[in-house]
């Protein structure tokens, strides 16, 4: 099972909105509403930001939102802040009963 | 407060074995599936394995199937990963992670340990 496809990097200025895409197949992203997104700062453990495509765990800012269309999931961060600068990973359940991650996207806040 | 504390990492030679442990606290351990996720130096996240709350169901990535064994001791609130026939490509920080929702090992990992580094090198 190949990893999900994410852009290597995205950037935005404070206050702007950015979107990170996560491209899979009908056997993973497109076939199930079980896409999650994680934020990881350097040297730290990942943090769950979105689960089941668009749900936010308790405590996660509503500036973070998720969506899905076909085989592509997206994470949107609005009102970009300096502390949002981090690596972001998507993951999905697959028809093989395994979990796969995307390659990760480095977000730079200009 | 949920806490996950991994241990057991270290430097081993190719072909050797290692067992990782993850001590959990702050939640009803036996009610939740648990997982191991690894991250090679400078690389992305890779799901390794998951186990149901009872321990009766296990799941593995193809890259470790047949070499790694996940298990748990609910009486000790501890998760394990037995790693055999280790290869250089197994070098990574290994995180244990708690699943968000009871009964579903794949719908998000809401708590992570600090990770333990496994280095496979001669």
Interface residues (C-beta under 8 A of the other chain):
Chain A: X1 X3 X34 X36 X38 X40 X45 X46 X47 X48 X51 X52 X57 X89 X91 X93 X97 X98 X99 X100 X101 X102 X103 X104
Chain B: X35 X37 X44 X45 X46 X47 X50 X59 X60 X61 X62 X95 X100 X101 X105 X106 X107 X108 X109 X110 X112 X113 X114 X115
